[in-house]
Amino acid sequence: MEDRRVRYTKKIIKDTFMELLEQKPINKITVTELCSQCEINRATFYRYYDDVYDLMEKLKSQYVGELKEAISISKDDYTISGFTSEILEVILKHKELSRILFSLKNGKDFLDDVLVIAHRKCVEKWNRHGKNVPQEQVGYISTFITAGTIGILNEWIQNDFKESSAEIANLIENISHYGIAKIIYGK
């Protein structure tokens, strides 16, 4: 367990790094600039991180770990909105990082591991409980839903979390279960 000073120092580094990322791309951020803004020396930074890219990877890794845990601990018979709600809670917990990661070009690649888990859980559930779903289409359906979910999450994040997480979870659930025709045309 890290002591309080280490946690505080890492938090200051992370928070300052996030502020800088909101102003400019990572390749324009230097360790010197980051340390100056944090009011720490470079040796302190290098005690925990190799460079700003290592810091970003560690932040991403922790974030993805929390997302995976949220999906993994969800019930075996979860609904789409059930595991979506758990993902949304992690996203809200890390609003700034979510905004930055989702805005990066190809930034959604960090979700690949999370989507593999969600995809697998959907396929397993539908194979057990699905009626009349051709086996060869189950994977396609899951891919469609997970890709659409990522699009909705991206839109929600870019719109500064305007809707509640419950509204977004409901939207994803409704589209996943009933398609857009019911929402648009009421059919």
Buried (B, 14 or more C-beta within 10 A) or exposed (E): EEEEEEEEBBEBBBEBBBEBBEEEEBEEBEBEBBBEBBEBEEEBBEEBBEBBEEBBBBBBEEBBEBBBEBBEEBEEEBBBBBBBBBBBBBBEEBEBBBBBBBBBEEEBEBBEEBBEBBBEBBBEBBEEEBEEEEEEEBEEBBBEBBEBBBEBBBEBBEEEBEEEBEEBBBBBBBBBEEEEEEEEEEE
